[in-house]
């Protein structure tokens, strides 16, 4: 912080727009980022997780920080085998080799809260065993107090950098990650949602070898999604990979109404299906999900429709319904499709010279304080969607993708999302359609056929089940939709 304060004071009299100031600021950014990386590695645990979180905020944090801290995604410090054995004793009352035929003492990967060991189960299945560090949950409150204090100090010294919302969001997200059974259930729910997609896979959970602090799952041999050289050697097209990446995450958000909040490259593998020889997309680490409010999901779909159709009236209505303050709505097209609201060009064509000048003029007086205020007032759901979009966009670009392709896929799933329905709605609609068909076939005796087949009773029962499961109806769009309460697992929507 002292480095920034000194730099700020040195240029106070001449201003902060010169190339010299910007060059010096980059050096300060890098110096402080290196120190922060050292702090995270020294303290490990939650500090590494915080470093990962900062590395993902590429839409607001300087690249010197995000690039430096990105090494924490899969190269965090790891614990000794002795500590791993202690955790097994606490969770199972047994040594790892009492539960597994083989258990590698050196972890194959280490993250902020846990490390992963390769093992072989007693019945010969290859497994990945995720073991939570013993001290992370115990030191949670102390570490969070330290981070909140540092955040308050930054806010006091630099009022334009309000980081309270970042710490608050980090705390809320991290609490759920301490319970690995939540991650296991999230993974199984995602597997169920995509069961009809043969090129998508979530590893199987071995429940008899899993607890809140130890998660054992099927081991998948694969390569990181953004490793272009390895993809070529595997014989998998980068175009297929980037398309599958966008389709999976777009379907999650627009149709299922859930957000996988940590889709960095270390959590996505690509492998080959042994039966078909085709590529397969493997999603790991399901510890952090957010169930989107149904009103938000629907209006987020409408927001994308507005962007596609250049419909400013719909853009304002959808943004307002989401909770975006009116003064910030004009920036939404810039954030999502990189063009001003006044543009009438086709999506993906880029901005003209006059449009770039227009944007430059409108952003001339925007300060970092304005950026942080914008992020602070946004709904939390929107922040998580921003984060996921940003992470997947980065991977998509590394794989050779462009904006046209990204916009097209998001637009397609946003349109589907507007008309999607829950499982109960689909079932009730199918039963109603069947009743009408039978009525037409049986004429005035249709009521008798309905009674004979029990259709009326089934419709009443399914309507009752849907009402109990989803609470109340909201009038959204051309038909009623069901509102999903809390973490109810009924998240599947079909088209």
N, C-alpha and C positions, 0 to 999 in steps of 0.2 A: 504493500500500500504506500510505503514511503517513496518508492520509485515513481509511482504515478503522481503523487502529490508534488514531488520536486519538479517533474516534467511539466505539470500543470502550471506551477508558479513561474517557471522559467519562460514560458511562452505567453503568460497572461497579458503582457503589454503589447505583444505583436499579433496575437490571435492564433487560432488553431487550424488554419486552412493551408498553411504552406507545405510544400513537399518535404522540407527539412523536418518539420514537426512530425509529419506522418511517418517518415523513415525512422525517427527516434522512437516514436510510439511503438512501431513494430518490434524494435529491439527490446523495449521494456516488456511488451507482451510476451516475447519469447523467453526472456529472463525469468519472468514471474511464472510462466507456464512450466518451465523446468523445475522451479522451486516447488510448485504445487504437485508435480508428478513425484518428486522426492518425498514430499509430505505424505502423499497417498500410499506410496510403497513402504514408508517407515511405519505408518500406523495400521496399514492393511484394513481388512474388514469393510466397515461402513464408509471409510474414507475412500477406498478404492471404488466402491459403488457410487459415491458422490462424484468421483473423478470421471467415471463412465457416464454419469448423467450429464455432467458439464460437456463432455466430448460429443454428446448427441445434440446439444443445443446449437447447431450450426447456423440456425436462422437468427441468432442474437449474439453468440459468443465469437470473438475473433478467431480466425483459423489457426493462429499460433497455439492457442489453447486446445482447440478441438483435435488438431493433428498430433500434438504432443501427448495428450491424454488418451488418444485412441488405442495406444498400446495396452491399456488396462483391460481392454475387452476380452482378450484371451491370453495375456501374458502376465497375470497378476502373481504375486508371491504365493507359495504354497506351504502347507503345514507338514510336519514330520509324520511318519507312519505311526509313531508312538501316540500322537494326539488322535489320529484316526482310530486306532485301536481303543482308545479311551471312550470315544463317542459311541463305538459299537457296543462296548460294555454297558454304557448308560442306556442305550436304546434297546438292545436285544439281550444284554446279559451274557454275550458270547463274543469270542474272537472272530474276526472276518473269515478265517480259514475253517471255523466251525460251521459257517453258513455257505461258503463258496468252495468249489473244488480248487480254483486258482484265484488269487487276488494280487494284482501288481502293486508293489509298494510305492512306486514312483507314479504320481498322477499324470495322466495324459493331457490334462488341461486344468487350469486354475483360474477362478474368477474372483469376484469381490467377496462373496458370501460363502462360497463352497468350492471344492475341487472334485474332479471326476477321475475315478480309477477304472481301469479295464479289469474285468473279472469273468470267471466262468462258473455258472451255477452248478449245483450238484447233479442236475440232469443234463449237463453239457451245453447249455445255451450261453452264447457270448453276451455279456452284459456290460452296461455302463453304470457305475455306482457313484452317485452324487452325494458327497458328504459335507454337511454344513459345519463351518468353523464353530468351535464351542463357545467362543467369547463374543460373537457378534450380537446375539440377542441380549446377552447379559450387560454389555456396554452400550446398548442402544440409546438409552435416555441420556447418559453422560455425553456420548458423541453428538447427539442431536442438540443438546444444550450448547456444546462448543460451537457447532456450525451456526446455530441461531445467533450466538454472541458475535461471531465473526461477521455474519450478515448484517447485524445491527451496526457494527463498527464501520463497515463499508458504506452503509447508508448514511451514517453520520458524517464521514469524511467526504463522500461523493454522493450528494443527494440525488443526482441523476441516475444512480445505479441502485434501484430498489429491488432487492433480492429476496424479500420476505416470502413472496409467493412461490419462489423456487424451492426454498427450504420446506415450506408447508406441503407442497406437492410431493417432494421427495419423501417426507415423513409418511404421508398417507400411503404412498405406493410401496414403501419398503416393508411396512408392517405385515402385509399379506405374504411377502416373499419368505418370511421366516418359517412358514408352514408348508412343507413340501407336498403334503396331501392335497393342498389347494392347487398346486402346480400340476399334480397328477390328474386331478379331476378336470382342470382346464384343458389339458392335452387330450384327454379322452373325449371331451365335448367337441373340441375342434376336429378330431378324427371323425366323429359322427357327422358333423356338418358337411364334411367333404368326402363322405363315403362313396359318392358316385363319381368322384374324380380319380381316375386310376393313376395319374401321374403325381399325386400328392400323397405324402405319408407322414404319420406321426408315430414314433417308436412306441411299442407296447410297454405298458407298465407291469412290473412284477410286484404285485401288491403284497405277497407274503414276505418280501424282502425289503419293504419300504415302511418308513415311519415319518414323523414330522421333520426329522433332521437327516434322514437317509432316504434317498430315492433311487431305486434300482429299476432300470428299464432296458429294453432291447438295445444292443449295440449296433449302430449303423456305420458302416465304413463309407465315408464320402469325402468330398472336397468342398472347400469354402466356395460359396456362391459366386464370389467376385474373382476367383483365381482363373484367369483366362487361359493361361498356359496349360493348366491341369484339365480344364474343360475340353480343350482341343485334343489332348492326349486321350481323354476318355471317349472322345467322339460325340460329344454333346454340343449342339449348336447354342452359342451365346444368345442368339435371338429367341430360341425357345425358352431358355432360362429366364431372360428378362421379361418375356411375355407372361410366363407362369407366375413369376414374382408379383407383377402388378395385378394379375387377375385374382390371385389368392387373397391379397390384402385388400383389394377393392371389394371383393365379394364379402369379406368379413365385415367391413365398415358399412357399406351401402345396403347389404341384404341381411346379414346376420345381426347387425347392430352391436358388434363387439370390436374391440381394438386390442391387438397384440402390441403391447407398448414397448417392446424391446427388440425390434427386428433388425439388429445390426448383423453384419456379414458373418460373425462368429456363430450365430444362432441358426444359420440356414445352410444346409448341405445339399449337394447334388450327387446323385449316384445313378447307376443303371439298373433297370429292372432285369433280373436274370432271365425271366420268361420271355419278355418281348424285345429286350435289347434297347429299349427306349429310355430316355432320361426320366429321372424321378426327383421330385422336389421334396426335401425333408425339412420339416420345421421343428426346431428344438426350443427348449427353455420357455415354458408356458406359465412361469411364475407370476407374471404381471399382465393382467387383462383388465379392461374396463368395459362394463356393460353400458352401452349408450342409452340414454333416455330415448324412448320411442319418438317423442316430439322432435328431439334433436336429430335423430337418424333421418326421419322423413324430410325435415326442412333442410338438412344438409344435402340430401339427394336433390331437392328442389333448387338449392343454391347452385349446384353444378348444372342443372338444366338451364338455369338463368344465364350462366356463363356461356354455355354452348349456343344458346339461342339469342344472345345479346339482348336479353329481356331485362332492362333495368328495373322495371316495376316489380317483377318477380324476385330479382336480386335483393331489392330493398325489403320486400315482404319476408322472404326466407331468412335473410340476415337478422332482421328484427326479431323474428320468431325464435331464432337460435339464441339471441341475447347479445348480439354485437351492437355496441352503441352506434348511433346514427353517424357521428362524425368520423367513424373509422370504416364505414361500408365502402367508400370509394377505393380503399386500398385492397379490398378482397380480390378483385380481378388481377391485380399486380402480384399478389402472393400466390394465387393458384395457377394462373395461366400466363403470367408475365406480360400483361398488356393493360393499358388504362381502360377504365370503364367506358370512355368515349369511343374506343376503337370499334370499327365495323369490319375488320379484316377476318379472314378465316382463322380458326384456332390453329396455332402452331406456326403461322407465317412470320412471327416476330414483329417487332415494332419498326415503324418507319423512322426516319431521322427527325421529323417533326414531332412524332409521339415520344421519342426519347427525350427531346428537348422539353416537351410538356411535363413528362415525369420528373425530369431533373429540376425544373422550375418549382413544381409542386412539393418536391422533397427538400428543397433548398433550406428551408427553415426548420426541418424536422431534426430534433436532437435525440440523443440517446435516452434522455428522460421521457420523451414522447414514445419511443419504442417500448421502454419498460412499462410505461403507463398502459399502452395498448395491450401488452401481454398480460398485465395484471388484471385488467377489467374483462378479458375474454373468459367465457365459460371454460371450466376445467376440461370438459369433454373436447372442446375445440383445440385446446393446447395439446392434448394427447394425440388428436388426429393430425395436427401440424407436425408433431414430432415423428409420428409414423410415416407420414407423407414424405418428410424430409429425408429420413433414413432410407426408405425404399427408392426415392428419387436418386439419391447418391449412388446406390448399387446399380440401378437401372442405367445411369449414365456411364458408370465404369464398364458395363457390358455392351456399350455402344448404342444405347437407346437415345431417342430424341424426344422433344416435347410433343410432337404430333402423335407419336405412338402412345405416349403416356396419357395425353388428353383423350385420345380415342377410347382407350380401355376404361378410364375413369368415367367417361361420359356414358359408355355402354352399361356399366354396372349401376351408375346413378339412375339411369332410366329404368332399369329393372327394379331397382330399390324402391322407386315411387309406387310400383304396382305389386310389390311383393306382399306376401301374407304369411301369417303364422300357421303352424301345423293344425291347430284347432279350426282356424278359419277355412283352411283347405278342405279338411274333413267335412265340416258342416256344409260347405259349398258343394262338395261331391255328393253328399247325401240328398241335398235339396235338388240337385240336377237329376239324380236317380228317381226321386219322387215325381218330378215333372214328367220324366220319360214314361214312367209307369202309368201316370194319370192319363197321358195321351193315348197309351196303348189300350187302356181299359175303359176310356170314356167315362160315363156316369158311374161305373162301378170302380172307378179309380180309388175311392176312399177305402173300398173293401180290400183291394190289392195292397194298399198302403198298410192297412191294419194287419193283413195276413203276413206281410214281410217284416212288420215291426219297424217300418221306416220312420213313422211319426215319433215313436218312442225313442229311437236312436237319435233323431234330430234334437229332441228335447234334452236328452241326456248329454249329448255332445255340446249343446249350447250352454247347459248348466256347468259342465266341466270347464269350458272355455272361460266362462264368467268367473268361476272360482279361481282359476289359474291366473288370470290376467287382471282381475279387479274391476276395471271399468272401461267403457268405450270412449274413444276420442273421435270427434268428427274431423278426420284429416283427409282431404282430397275427395274423390267421388264416392268413397264408401267408408264406413266406420272401420277403425283399426283397433287392435287390442293393445292396451298399455301394459308393458312388462314391469312388474315390481321387482326391485332389489336384484338379487343374484339368482332368481328363478332360472333353472337350466333350460326352459323351453325357449330357445333362442333361434331355432331353425325356421327359415322362411323359404318357401319354394316359389317358383315362377310358373 
